Amino acid sequence: LHELFRQYSREVRLVLVGDAYMYPGELLDPYGAIDWSERNEEPGVVHLRRLRDHFRQVAWLNPMRRSMWKAPSVLIIEQVFDMYPLTVEGVEELALELSKAS
């Protein structure tokens, strides 16, 4: 993340796209990465918070149906990022929110 933060200022708008559906330990446990070669002592949610704290405007676009957003990992990520559905309406809503904060 250090290189990313060095390269991109706080003014960059960060939009993450993904279903946010994973084993909650990947977010909450030290060494929780699903890939055993990734030996990160800090939980994944710590890194997500760092992203949120560095960039002035951040959001998450989720392609899953909203009825699936009750999964534990999705709820955890929703505590870190504003989450929008990856639909035409969701992208329009996100674009409006990002434009307001300019």
Secondary structure, 3 states (H helix, E strand, C coil): CHHHHHHCCCCCEEEEECCCCCCCHHHHCCCCCCCCCCCCCCCHHHHHHHHHHHCCEEEEEECCCHHHCCCHHHHHHHCCCCEEECCHHHHHHHHHHHHHCC
